[in-house]
């Protein structure tokens, strides 16, 4: 029996669409017919309807947020929010891939951007490209985000020219927390203001499709928005930015303390505590499970 006949028989047993030995096997990522927003869509929103962004780290939350957001950011804040790390420095590429995959599974139409973690892009443009390509291949996300600085513009340009859509991040840069000595608002002094504005210009000139502006003086955020040709996404910046983003868990009230720039739209910490207390009370009183939650053997 020749190889072609064996291949036909094998596909007959496994179904008409099963690949024969040597056939190209395509990624198992879900192929939706619904079109997601992509970098050109977000870039085209400059000066138009504000862009709605939130962070997401899990499939169930991504599914809920998807209907309301233009962009979901799988932020390296996952290290602090989900894993209990003191800052984002300890976040790994593998962590970002894992959570990026979850968010892609849960969402359908929002653009998904994944943060490149500390140490994955600063060393060289080639290293950054290789890690970004891995992130996009293994998650299916539409772009990556990097914290911009003096040496990063060339890296952004290198990645964009090779097919990686990049979002920048200027102002308060959480990955620089050990250098800055904490999470501190930026742009209050003239020299720092000049440097941040230059970072934003360099990020836009390098080909980024958008830039996050975090924790800066309101006037500086407006100046950046008026200066650069790409959308600005504010977080602790200005209502005049082209869009806004918050850490979802902060916005939902899951933590006692949140930064000044957070507006709480729910108090889920109290609600979860109330539900857990009610459950514990029912368990201790032996009222859970009740007749509605248990199974019975069939008569006879």
Order of alpha helices (4+ residues) and beta strands (2+ residues): alpha-alpha-beta-alpha-beta-alpha-alpha-beta-alpha-beta-alpha-beta-alpha-alpha-beta-alpha-beta-beta-alpha-alpha
